[in-house]
């Protein structure tokens, strides 16, 4: 059992955990990864207002159980964020128990970040599933999840092996390059260090840092939609850019990722212009 703080929001806190995860309603989370001790699967069940039950399988079971409090975001302190009255303060009041979670699996988070470069999120998730199906192993325990491929498996591949997963050469080369430096990656502790890898810019480093480390200040610079969302939510400006977004987020420095997460979870969107883009498919190119 993992003891929860007052007002903890299980669904609101864990809804973005990934990349290999599934849910049963709003009260059960399954998460699988390759831990330092081997493959592991974790099931978290929101058993009561004050507790989450944790069960684990595989050689990595002990690591998964030890990770459970951090995965739930219990080392995050959302109460330390007290914004001035306004839109953000209103959102904080509506979601007081949302914590920023962390997986501490940098490689997994980085692969998802690279897959998300310059494509729609649906296409990135599809590629992730195909990678796991072709090169990953079934997760241990009574679940249907498939693990992401081990870095050693990916490191031995040619870029063309990823093409059937709807990954063009540029992103494939970045994934394989990351796999070949997996040990170095696990020692990284900041977005700036991640950007030393070829093909990893501010956007990829930020989304990786938020997922892997629960970085409350990681801003996804270069995102297609986020500047518009921030500018619309905070100043009712229908279009924005990175510079304007950073200007508006500056009063929240130290919690800028927390603010963007609140805006996205509240489903605040700038007015749409033009049709939705079709999902990218590189497999026939």
Secondary structure, DSSP 8 states (H G I E B T S, - for coil): -EE--TT--HHHHHTT--SSEEEETTTEEEEEEEETTEEEEEEEEEEETTEEEEEEESTTHHHHHHHHHHHTTTT--GGG----TTHHHHHHHHTTT--------HHHHHHHHHHTTTS-HHHHHHHHHHHHHHH--B-SSSS--B----HHHHHTS-GGGGGGGT--HHHHHHHHHHHTTHHHHHT--SHHHHTTSTT--HHHHHHHHHHHH--TT---TT-TTHHHHHHHHHH--S---HHHHHHHHGGGTTSHHHHHHHHHHTT------S--------TT-
